[in-house]
Amino acid sequence: MITLNRVTRIFESRDGDRITALEDVSLSIRDNEFVTLVGPSGCGKSTLLRIVAGLILPTAGTASIGGAAITEPRSETGIVFQAPTLLPWASVLDNVLFPLRMMHKMDSASTDKAAALLKLVGLQGFESKSPRELSGGMQQRVAICRALVHEPDILLMDEPFGALDALTREEMTMELLRIWGERPKTVLFVTHSITEAVVLADRVVVMSPRPGRIAEIIEVKSPRPRSFDNEASPEFHEATHRIRQLIFGQRHVGPGRAAA
């Protein structure tokens, strides 16, 4: 379980100004739960994810995994960023294997494990290709494989599909749901897309404008398996409507669907 207890994070600018990115954030994420973070730009979504990743420490409060404080990057976590950040000189297979080499966990089964992940995401036959030979969506598939190759319990994703075109983004969202269905993990996923947040999540954490606080946590009642076709369902509409109310305010949101 991931636990954040009254987490605050303050940054100091070059001019000496103190900027509060997160303030008094408490959140628990259950094992194998899919949680999305959504909110306006600058509300601290990525800061919260980086704290869970152990890349930065909270200024106040505590963050833990399984009761152990997060003070540095942990082997239990895998991270996917918006840019794939693949090694341009390395093959697709070597990019996937890179975390195992860095962790000194390479063994006789490593190559087969990486190849199985590439097959899972539809990239069988691309093992020897270089990143520049792949489309943006294919590069993100490689990045996902790289994050999963050391078999982490937790997958952290910081707007991983934000740079993709709309069709590829939808395709990758469904691909992620399929992978999560076959290999369940705890997922914390940052996005600016309300629809994407609801399609993916068990719960959606809606953040307030800076300083980032939790405005509300929305439980998504739409049954699984899901797709973007669920947008017409009452449960889906209820969740997206409430999130828009919280982010934009009632003036910018149309009337909700009347109860039957």
N, C-alpha and C positions, 0 to 999 in steps of 0.2 A: 504493500500500500504506500502511496505517496501522500505525505502529510505536510501541509504548509500551515504554520501557526503564527498568526499576527505578523506576517512578513511585510517589512517596509524596505524599500531600496531607494537611496538618495545618491545621485551623481553630482559631482562638482565640475562645473565648466572651467574652461581656461581662464575666464575672467573672475573665477572664484565664486560664481553664483551657485547656489545649491538647488538642484532640480529633483523633486520627489517624483519618481516614476511609478512606484507602488506604495500603497499606504494601508497597513493593517489588513492584509489579505490572509484569510484562513480558508483552506480547502483540503478535502480528503478525496483521493481517487482510488477506487477499489481495484484489486487485481483483475486484469483482463477487461477493464472498463474502457470504453472509448469516449473521451471527453474532448470537446472542442472549445477553444477560446475565441471569442469574437468581440469586437468593439471598435470605436473610432481610432484613427491613426494617433500614435503617441500615448495610448492608454496603458502601456506596460505589458502587453501580451508577450512580446518577445523577451522582455526582461524577466518575466515570470518563468518562461520556459528555460532561459539560460541559468536561472537559479536552480531549477530542478536538474538541469544537465551538469551542474557543478562548475560551470564556466565563470560564474560570478557568485559572490556571497551576499546574503541579505545584510542590510545595515542594521536592522533590528528584526527580532523574531527568529523562527527556526524552520528549516526545511529538512525533511528526512525521508528515507526509503526503508520500509520495513523496520522502522524505529531507530535506524542508524543515521546520524546527521550527515547531510550532504556537504562536504567540504572541498571536493574535487571531482572531476569526471569519474564515473563509476562504470565498471564492466557490465553492470546490469542494464545500462542504457545504450541505445543506438540513436543517432541524430541524423535527420535529413533537413537540409536548409533549402531556401528558395532557389539558389543557384546550385547545380549539381556538384561543383568544385571537384570534378574528376581530374586525375593526373593526366595531362595531355600526351605525355610521352609513353604512357603505359597502356597495355591492352585492356579491353573490357574485363577479362578474367582477372588480370593483375590488379585492376582497380577494386574489384570486389574483395580480393584476398588481402588488400592493404591493411585493414585493421588487425587481422590475425598475425601478420608479420610484425606490426607495431607492438602488439601485445605478447609476442613470442609464443603464440599458440598454434603455429603451423604444425600439422602432422600429416600422416599418410592419407587421411580422409578429407583434408581441407579442400583440395581441388574438386573432388566429387561433390562436396557440400556447396561450393560456390556455383558449380555447373547446375546443380539441382535448383538453386535459387533463380538462376538465369532462365532455366526452363519454366519455372513457376510464373515468371513475368513475361514469357513469350519471347525471350531473347536467345533461345537455343540456336546455335550456329553463328552467333556474333561474338563468341569468346575471344577471337583473335583480332577483332576490329579495334580501331582506335576511337576515342571519343568524338573526334571531328567527323567521323563517318556516320554518326548517329544523329537522329532528329532530337529536338529538345525533350520530347516525351520519352524517347528511348534512353536518353542520358539520365532522366530522373528515375527510370526503372533501375538503371545500374546503381544509382545512388541509394535507392531503397534496398537493393540486394546487399550493398556494402554495409548498410546500417544493420542488416539482419544476420550477416554471416557469422558473427560471434554469438548468436543465439541469445540476445538480450531479453530480459523480462519486460522492458519498457522501451517504447518507441516514441521519440520526441520529434515533432515535425513542425518546422517554422515556415509557414506559407509555402509548402513545397511545390504547389502547382500555380503559384501566383504569376509566374512569367510565361505560362503556356497560353496558347490560343484557346478560345472557349470550347471548341470541340475536343481538343486534346485534353483539356482540363477535366471535362466531364468523363472522358474515357479513363483517365488516370484515377479519378475519384472512385469509379466503379471497380477498377483494378485493385485499389487499396482495400476496398471492402471485401473483395474476393480473397485477397491474401490474408486479411485479418480473420475472415471466416475459417480459412484452412489452418492458420497458425495463430491462434488467439494470443494477444499480448495486451498489456496496458498501453494505451495510446493517448498522448496529449498533443493536440493538433491546433496550431494557430492559423486563423484565416480571417480575411476581410469579407468573405462571401457568406451571407446568411443562409442561402439555400444549401451550399456545400456543408456548412456547419450542421444543419439539421439532418441532411441525408446521412452523414457519417455517424453522428453522436448518439450515445446513450443519454448524455447530459450536455447541455450547452451552457458554458459559463460566460455571462455577458458582463463586460467590463465598462466602467464609467470613464468619462474623459479624465485626463491627468489632473491630480494624482490618481493613478489607477486603483480603483476599488472594485469589489464584486458587486454589481448592481443587482443581479438576480441569477439564480441557477435554474435553467429550464430543463425539465425531464421530457425527453422526446418519446411520445406515446405511440408513434407510428410503428407498426410491427415490422420486424425483419423477416426475410431479406428485403432490402429497400433498393429503390432506383429513383431517378429523377421523375419517373412517372407518378411517384407518390405525391408530387406537388399538389395534385387536385384533391387529396384526401383531407377530411376535416382535421385530423390530428396534425398533419403537416402544416396546414394553413394556420391553425391555432398557435403552433410554436413560432413560425416565421413572423406572424402578425405581432405577437408579444415581444419578440426580439426587436422588431422595427420600432415599436412603441418605446422601448427602453433606450434605444440608441438615438432615434430621431425626434422623439416626442410625439404626442398625439396629433399635433397640427400637421405633421408631414406624413401621417399614416391614414389610409382609408379606413372605413368602418369594417369591423370584424364580421365574420360570417355569423349570421343568426343561428341560434341553436335550433335543432329540429324539434 
